[in-house]
Amino acid sequence: MSGKKVVGLRCRECGQQYDKAPIHVCELCFGPLEVQYDYAAGPKITRELFESGPLSMWRYADLLPLDGPPTVGKQVGFTPLVRAENLGRALGLREVYIKNDAVSHPTLSFKDRVVAVALSKAREFGFQTVGCASTGNLANSVAAHAAEGGFEAYIFIPHDLELGKVVGTLIYGANVLSVQGNYDEVNRLCSEVAGKYGWGLANVNLRPFYGDGSKTFGYEIAEQLGWKAPQHIVCPSAGGSLVTKIYKALQEFSKFGVIDGVPTKMYVAQATGCAPISTMVKERTEIMKPVRPNTIAKSIAIGNPADGYYAAETCRKSGGWAEDVTDEEVVEGIQLLAQTEGIFTETAGGVTVAVTRKLIEQGILPKDESVVICITGNGLKTIDAVLGTLNKTIPIMPSLASLEEALAARAHAVPAAPAQRQELVAA
C-alpha cells in the first residue's frame, strides 16, 4: 500500500489533528486518537483488489495503517468461518456461524491480528524494544512476534494469570514482569513505562495503529459470507475495541461498495464478574462504572475498559444489545461449543456462546436470522477453567475382557448429562 494513505491521527472526542507518531492520547482533551486515512491516495477499493491478495489479513493491506509491507506476522489471519449447524440445532438458530480465531497463527488468538500491525508499525517508527500490558493473549502474541521480528520484549501481566498463558509468553524469550495488581493497574504502569523508557508498547503508545488490526476480523466475516454482512454479531469484550472495529470494518466495506449495506446488529458479551460495558448498555446510561474483576474469564477481565464507552455506543447505534453470564454459564458455553462443533475455546469464547444462548432465551436474538459468534482464543490456554467439570478417564487393562467389563458397567450406569458426557478413554 502507499504510505500516503495514512495521513495522521485524530482525536475521537474533539477532532484535534496530529502527525503520524507513536502517541495515543489527545493533548487537549485526553481523548483517544485514531488513524486517519486518505483512501484516494491508493488503488480503488474493490472485491477484486482483496481477492488478488494473499490468504492472510494482509489482503486488506490498503485499509490498514502501515506505510510499507508488513515486517512481522505475514501469515496472520483469514481464519475459518464455520457454518455451525450442530450448535444451531442446539440453540434453535437457523443460520449461525463461528468466526474461529482459536486457530489463529501463531498464538491461537485474535490478538495476532493487532500485534502484526502494531509491531510492523513499531519497526517503521524505529523501535528496538516493544511490549504490552496483557491479560494473556496479547502477551503471547507480542512475545511471539517480537521473537520473529528481532525485538527485545517486555511483557507486563497481572500476577494471577493462568499458567498456560504465562508459559505461552516465556517460551519466546520475552522479559515477563508479573505485577501484583489487576489488569487496570498493570495498564497504568505501562503508560508510565512508555513515557519513561520510550518503548513501543502495543496497547499504549501504538494503540491507534494496533486497534485497526482488529478491522480484519470484520473484513473476513463479510468476504467469507460471500461479500455480505450478517444480521447479528456477538462479540466478547474486554477493552471494548474489537466490537467497534468489526462494525467499522463493515461500514467501510459498505462505503466502498464492497458489500450492499450493513444490517448488522452488534452485541457485547461479558462475564458477570467483570461487566462494565454490559452494565452500561443494560442501564441505558452513558456513564461507565469501573469494576474490580472477579471471574474465571481472565482474558476479558478489564474493569475499566479504554474503549468501553465506544463499545456501548456501537451496540446502541447498530440496534444491538449487551449481556453477561456467570462463571458456571461460561463453562457450559465452552462445553456446548466443544461438544457440538469440536471447537475448544477459552473462557472468552465460553462467554460469547453463553451470552448468545441467553440472548436467544430473552427473545433478543431472532432464531431465523444470520448470527456470527466471535471466538477469539483457544481453550488449551485456559484448561484450568474446565478441569473440575470433566469426567475422569475409564481405566482398563490392555485386554478385550477388561474393555467389555468397562462397557458393561457403562451400559448400566445412569446416563450423564450432555454437557458432562463421559468419553471412553484409556487411562
For each residue, the residues with C-beta under 8 A, 3 or more apart:
1: 5 42 61 62 64 66 68
2: 5 41 42
3: 6 66 67 68
4: 7 38 41 42
5: 1 2 37 38 39 41 42 62
6: 3 20 35 36 37 65 66 67
7: 4 20 36 37 38
8: 17 18 19 20 36
9: 17 18 19 20 21 23 33 34 35 36 208
10: 15 16 17 18 33 34 36
11: 14 15 16 18 26 28 29 31 32 33
12: 31 32 33 34 310
13: 26 29 31 32
14: 11 26 28 29 31
15: 10 11
16: 10 11 26 27 28 29
17: 8 9 10 36
18: 8 9 10 11 21 23 26 33
19: 8 9
20: 6 7 8 9
21: 9 18 125
22: 122 125 127 200 205 206
23: 9 18 33 205 208
24: 32 33 204 205 206 207 208
25: 30 31 32 33
26: 11 13 14 16 18 29 30 31 32 33
27: 16
28: 11 14 16
29: 11 13 14 16 26
30: 25 26
31: 11 12 13 14 25 26
32: 11 12 13 24 25 26 207 208 306 307
33: 9 10 11 12 18 23 24 25 26 207 208
34: 9 10 12 208 211 212
35: 6 9 65 208 209 212
36: 6 7 8 9 10 17
37: 5 6 7 63 65
38: 4 5 7 41
39: 5 42 45 62 63 256
40:
41: 2 4 5 38
42: 1 2 4 5 39 62
43: 49 62
44: 49
45: 39 49 62 63 256 258
46: 49 50 256 257 258
47: 50 51 223 227 258
48: 51 52
49: 43 44 45 46 52 53 62
50: 46 47 53 59 60 219 223 258
51: 47 48 59
52: 48 49 59
53: 49 50 56 58 59 60 61
54: 58 59 74
55: 59 78
56: 53 59 74 75 76 77 78
57: 60 64 76 77 78 113 116 213 216 219 220
58: 53 54 61 64 69 70 74 76 77
59: 50 51 52 53 54 55 56 78
60: 50 53 57 63 64 215 216 219
61: 1 53 58 64 66 69 70
62: 1 5 39 42 43 45 49
63: 37 39 45 60 215 219 249 252
64: 1 57 58 60 61 117 212 213 215 216
65: 6 35 37 117 121 208 209 212
66: 1 3 6 61 69 70 117 120 121 124
67: 3 6 124
68: 1 3 124
69: 58 61 66
70: 58 61 66 73 74 116 117 120
71: 119 120 123 149
72: 115 116 119 120 123 145 148 149
73: 70 76 112 115 116 117 119 120 145 148
74: 54 56 58 70 116
75: 56 105 106
76: 56 57 58 73 104 105 106 112 113 116
77: 56 57 58 104 112 113 116 216 220
78: 55 56 57 59 220
79: 99 100 101 103 104 220
80: 98 99 100 103
81: 97 98 99 100 220 221 224 225 372
82: 97 98 99 100 341 343
83: 95 96 97
84: 87 88 96 97 98 340 341 373
85: 88 89
86: 89 90 340 341
87: 84 90 91 93 96 98 336 337 340 341 353
88: 84 85 91 92 93 94 95 96
89: 85 86 92 340
90: 86 87 336 340
91: 87 88 96 356 357 360
92: 88 89 360 367
93: 87 88 96 360 365 367 371
94: 88 367 368 369
95: 83 88 368 369 370 371
96: 83 84 87 88 91 93 356 370 371 372 373
97: 81 82 83 84 221 225 230 370 371 372 373
98: 80 81 82 84 87 337 341 343 372 373 375
99: 79 80 81 82 217 220 221 372 373 374 375
100: 79 80 81 82 103 343 375
101: 79 104 109 110 112 113 217 374 375 376 377
102: 108 109 343 344 345 346 349 375 376 377 378 379
103: 79 80 100 108 378
104: 76 77 79 101 107 108 109 110 111 112 113
105: 75 76 112
106: 75 76 112 141 144 145 148
107: 104 111 112 137 140 141 144 168
108: 102 103 104 140 377 378 380 381
109: 101 102 104 112 137 140 141 299 346 376 377 378 381
110: 101 104 113 114 137 214 217 242 374 376 377
111: 104 107 114 115 137 138 140 141 376 377
112: 73 76 77 101 104 105 106 107 109 115 116 141 144 145
113: 57 76 77 101 104 110 116 117 213 214 216 217
114: 110 111 117 118 138 141 202 210 211 213 214
115: 72 73 111 112 118 119 138 141 142 144 145 202 210 213
116: 57 70 72 73 74 76 77 112 113 119 120 145 213
117: 64 65 66 70 73 113 114 120 121 209 210 212 213
118: 114 115 121 122 130 142 200 202 203 206 209 210 213
119: 71 72 73 115 116 122 123 130 142 145 146 149 151 200 202
120: 66 70 71 72 73 116 117 123 124
121: 65 66 117 118 124 125 206 209 210
122: 22 118 119 125 127 130 151 200 202 206
123: 71 72 119 120 126 127 149
124: 66 67 68 120 121
125: 21 22 121 122 200
126: 123
127: 22 122 123 130 151 199 200
128: 151 152
129: 151 152 153 154 197 199 200
130: 118 119 122 127 142 146 151 152 153 154 199 200 201 202
131: 142 153 154 155 156 190 193 199 200 201 202
132: 138 139 142 155 156 190 201 202 203 204
133: 138 156 157 183 186 187 189 190 201 203 204
134: 137 138 139 142 155 156 157 169 183 186 203
135: 138 139 157 158 161 183 238 298 299 300 301 302
136: 139 140 157 161 162 165 168 169 298 299 381
137: 107 109 110 111 134 140 141 165 299 346 376 377 381
138: 111 114 115 132 133 134 135 141 142 202 203
139: 132 134 135 136 142 143 155 157 161 165 168 169 174 176
140: 107 108 109 111 136 137 143 144 165 168 169 381
141: 106 107 109 111 112 114 115 137 138 144 145
142: 115 118 119 130 131 132 134 138 139 145 146 153 155 174 202
143: 139 140 146 147 153 155 168 169 170 171 172 173 174 176
144: 106 107 112 115 140 141 147 148 172
145: 72 73 106 112 115 116 119 141 142 148 149
146: 119 130 142 143 149 150 151 152 153 172 174
147: 143 144 150 153 172 173 174
148: 72 73 106 144 145
149: 71 72 119 123 145 146
150: 146 147
151: 119 122 127 128 129 130 146
152: 128 129 130 146 175
153: 129 130 131 142 143 146 147 172 173 174 175
154: 129 130 131 174 175 177 193 199
155: 131 132 134 139 142 143 169 174 175 176 177
156: 131 132 133 134 177 179 186 189 190 193
157: 133 134 135 136 139 161 165 166 169 176 177 178 179 186
158: 135 161 178 179 181 182 183 185 186 298
159: 178 179 180 181
160: 298
161: 135 136 139 157 158 165 166 178 298
162: 136 165 166 298 381 382 384
163: 166 167 384
164: 167 168 380 381 382 383 384
165: 136 137 139 140 157 161 162 168 169 299 381 382
166: 157 161 162 163 169 170 176 178
167: 163 164 170 171
168: 107 136 139 140 143 164 165 171 381
169: 134 136 139 140 143 155 157 165 166 172 174 176
170: 143 166 167 173 174 176
171: 143 167 168
172: 143 144 146 147 153 169
173: 143 147 153 170
174: 139 142 143 146 147 153 154 155 169 170
175: 152 153 154 155
176: 139 143 155 157 166 169 170
177: 154 155 156 157
178: 157 158 159 161 166
179: 156 157 158 159 185 186 189
180: 159
181: 158 159 184 185 186 189
182: 158 185 186 292 293 301 303
183: 133 134 135 158 186 187 293 301 302 303
184: 181 187 188 290 302 303 304
185: 158 179 181 182 188 189
186: 133 134 156 157 158 179 181 182 183 189 190
187: 133 183 184 190 191 203 204 306
188: 184 185 191 192
189: 133 156 179 181 185 186 192 193
190: 131 132 133 156 186 187 193 194 201 203 204
191: 187 188 194 195 204
192: 188 189 195 196
193: 131 154 156 189 190 196 197 199 201 204
194: 190 191 197 198 199 201 204 205
195: 191 192
196: 192 193
197: 129 193 194
198: 194
199: 127 129 130 131 154 193 194
200: 22 118 119 122 125 127 129 130 131 205 206
201: 130 131 132 133 190 193 194 204 205 206
202: 114 115 118 119 122 130 131 132 138 142 206 207 210
203: 118 132 133 134 138 187 190 206 207 210 239
204: 24 132 133 187 190 191 193 194 201 207
205: 22 23 24 194 200 201
206: 22 24 118 121 122 200 201 202 203 209 210
207: 24 32 33 202 203 204 210 211 306
208: 9 23 24 32 33 34 35 65 211 212
209: 35 65 117 118 121 206 212 213
210: 114 115 117 118 121 202 203 206 207 213
211: 34 114 207 208 214 241 245 307
212: 34 35 64 65 117 208 209 215 245
213: 57 64 113 114 115 116 117 118 209 210 216
214: 110 113 114 211 217 218 241 242 245 246
215: 60 63 64 212 218 219 245 246 248 249 252
216: 57 60 64 77 113 213 219 220 249
217: 99 101 110 113 214 220 221 242 245 246 249 374
218: 214 215 221 222 245 246 247 248 249 250 253
219: 50 57 60 63 215 216 222 223 249 253
220: 57 77 78 79 81 99 216 217 223 224
221: 81 97 99 217 218 224 225 229 230 233 246 250 372
222: 218 219 225 227 228 229 249 250 253 258 259
223: 47 50 219 220 227
224: 81 220 221
225: 81 97 221 222 228 229 230 370
226:
227: 47 222 223 258 259
228: 222 225 259 260
229: 221 222 225 250 253 254 259 261 262 263 264
230: 97 221 225 233 264 370 371 372
231: 263 264 265 366 369 370 371
232: 264 265 267 320 365 366 369 370 371 372
233: 221 230 243 246 247 264 265 266 267 371 372 374
234: 267 269 352 355 356 359 365 371 372 373 374
235: 242 243 246 266 267 268 269 352 374
236: 242 269 270 300 348 349 351 352 374 376
237: 240 242 243 268 269 270 277 278 300 305 308 311 322
238: 135 242 299 300 301 302 305 348
239: 203 302 305 306 307 308
240: 237 243 244 268 277 305 306 307 308 309 310 311 312
241: 211 214 244 245 306 307 310 311
242: 110 214 217 235 236 237 238 245 246 374 376
243: 233 235 237 240 246 247 266 268 311 314 315
244: 240 241 247 248 307 310 311 313 314
245: 211 212 214 215 217 218 241 242 248 249
246: 214 215 217 218 221 233 235 242 243 249 250 266 374
247: 218 233 243 244 250 251 262 264 266 314 318
248: 215 218 244 245 251 252
249: 63 215 216 217 218 219 222 245 246 252 253
250: 218 221 222 229 246 247 253 254 259 262 264
251: 247 248 254 255 262
252: 63 215 248 249 255 256
253: 218 219 222 229 249 250 256 258 259 262
254: 229 250 251 257 258 259 260 261 262
255: 251 252
256: 39 45 46 252 253
257: 46 254
258: 45 46 47 50 222 227 253 254
259: 222 227 228 229 250 253 254 262
260: 228 254
261: 229 254
262: 229 247 250 251 253 254 259
263: 229 231
264: 229 230 231 232 233 247 250 318
265: 231 232 233 318 319 320 321
266: 233 235 243 246 247 314 315 318 320
267: 232 233 234 235 315 320 321 322 323 355 356 359 365
268: 235 237 240 243 277 278 281 311 312 315 320 321 322 323
269: 234 235 236 237 278 322 323 324 325 351 352 354 355 356
270: 236 237 274 275 276 277 278 300 322 323 324 351 355
271: 274 275 295 296 297 300 301 324 325 326 327 330 347 351
272: 275 295 324 325 326 327
273: 293 294 295 296 297 301 326 327
274: 270 271 291 293 294 295 297 300 301 302 303
275: 270 271 272 278 279 291 324
276: 270 279 280 288 289 290 291 303 304 305 308
277: 237 240 268 270 280 281 288 305 308 311 312 322
278: 237 268 269 270 275 281 282 322 323 324
279: 275 276 282 283 289 324
280: 276 277 283 285 286 287 288 289 308 309 312 322
281: 268 277 278 284 312 315 316 321 322
282: 278 279 321 322 323
283: 279 280
284: 281
285: 280
286: 280 309 312
287: 280
288: 276 277 280 304 305 308 309 312
289: 276 279 280
290: 184 276 303 304
291: 274 275 276 303 304
292: 182 303
293: 182 183 273 274 298 301 302 303
294: 273 274
295: 271 272 273 274 298 301 327 330 347
296: 271 273 327 330 331 347 382 385
297: 271 273 274 300 301 327 330 347 348 350 351
298: 135 136 158 160 161 162 293 295 301 347 382
299: 109 135 136 137 165 238 346 347 348 376 377 381 382
300: 135 236 237 238 270 271 274 297 347 348 351
301: 135 182 183 238 271 273 274 293 295 297 298
302: 135 183 184 238 239 274 293 305
303: 182 183 184 274 276 290 291 292 293
304: 184 276 288 290 291 308
305: 237 238 239 240 276 277 288 302 308 311
306: 32 187 207 239 240 241
307: 32 211 239 240 241 244 310 311
308: 237 239 240 276 277 280 288 304 305 311 312
309: 240 280 286 288 312 313
310: 12 240 241 244 307 313 314
311: 237 240 241 243 244 268 277 305 307 308 314 315
312: 240 268 277 280 281 286 288 308 309 315 316 322
313: 244 309 310 316 317
314: 243 244 247 266 310 311 317 318 320
315: 243 266 267 268 281 311 312 318 320 321 322
316: 281 312 313 319 320
317: 313 314
318: 247 264 265 266 314 315
319: 265 316
320: 232 265 266 267 268 314 315 316
321: 265 267 268 281 282 315 359 364
322: 237 267 268 269 270 277 278 280 281 282 312 315
323: 267 268 269 270 278 282 355 358 359 362 364
324: 269 270 271 272 275 278 279 351 355
325: 269 271 272 329 330 333 351 354 355 358
326: 271 272 273 329 330
327: 271 272 273 295 296 297 330 331
328: 331 332
329: 325 326 332 333 350 354 358
330: 271 295 296 297 325 326 327 333 334 347 350 351 354 385
331: 296 327 328 334 335 350 385 386 389
332: 328 329 335 336 350 354 419
333: 325 329 330 336 337 349 350 351 352 353 354 355 357
334: 330 331 337 338 344 345 346 347 349 350 353 379 385 386
335: 331 332 338 339 386 389 419 420
336: 87 90 332 333 339 340 353 354 357 419
337: 87 98 333 334 340 341 343 344 345 349 350 353 375
338: 334 335 341 342 343 344 345 379
339: 335 336 418 419 421
340: 84 86 87 89 90 336 337
341: 82 84 86 87 98 337 338
342: 338
343: 82 98 100 102 337 338 349 375
344: 102 334 337 338 378 379 380
345: 102 334 337 338 348 349 350 352 353 375 377 378 379
346: 102 109 137 299 334 349 350 376 377 378 379 381 382 385
347: 271 295 296 297 298 299 300 330 334 350 351 382 385
348: 236 238 297 299 300 345 351 352 376 377
349: 102 236 333 334 337 343 345 346 352 353 375 376 377 379
350: 297 329 330 331 332 333 334 337 345 346 347 353 354 385
351: 236 269 270 271 297 300 324 325 330 333 347 348 354 355
352: 234 235 236 269 333 345 348 349 355 356 373 374 375 376
353: 87 333 334 336 337 345 349 350 356 357 373
354: 269 325 329 330 332 333 336 350 351 357 358
355: 234 267 269 270 323 324 325 333 351 352 358 359
356: 91 96 234 267 269 352 353 359 360 365 371 373
357: 91 333 336 353 354 360 361
358: 323 325 329 354 355 361 362
359: 234 267 321 323 355 356 362 364 365
360: 91 92 93 356 357 363 364 365 367
361: 357 358
362: 323 358 359 365
363: 360
364: 321 323 359 360
365: 93 232 234 267 356 359 360 362 369 371
366: 231 232 369
367: 92 93 94 360
368: 94 95
369: 94 95 231 232 365 366
370: 95 96 97 225 230 231 232
371: 93 95 96 97 230 231 232 233 234 356 365
372: 81 96 97 98 99 221 230 232 233 234
373: 84 96 97 98 99 234 352 353 356
374: 99 101 110 217 233 234 235 236 242 246 352
375: 98 99 100 101 102 337 343 345 349 352
376: 101 102 109 110 111 137 236 242 299 346 348 349 352
377: 101 102 108 109 110 111 137 299 345 346 348 349 381 382
378: 102 103 108 109 344 345 346 381
379: 102 334 338 344 345 346 349 382 383 386
380: 108 164 344 383
381: 108 109 136 137 140 162 164 165 168 299 346 377 378
382: 162 164 165 296 298 299 346 347 377 379 385 386
383: 164 379 380 386 387
384: 162 163 164 387
385: 296 330 331 334 346 347 350 382
386: 331 334 335 379 382 383 389 390
387: 383 384 390
388:
389: 331 335 386 420
390: 386 387 420
391: 416 420 421 422 423
392:
393: 425 426 427
394: 406 410 422 424 425 426 427
395: 426 427
396: 399 402 403 405 406 426 427
397: 401 402
398: 402
399: 396 402 403
400: 403 404
401: 397 404 405
402: 396 397 398 399 405 406
403: 396 399 400 406 407
404: 400 401 407 408
405: 396 401 402 408 409
406: 394 396 402 403 409 410 424
407: 403 404 410 411 424
408: 404 405 411 412
409: 405 406 412 413
410: 394 406 407 413 422 424
411: 407 408
412: 408 409
413: 409 410
414:
415:
416: 391 420 421 422
417: 420 421
418: 339 421
419: 332 335 336 339
420: 335 389 390 391 416 417
421: 339 391 416 417 418
422: 391 394 410 416
423: 391
424: 394 406 407 410
425: 393 394
426: 393 394 395 396
427: 393 394 395 396
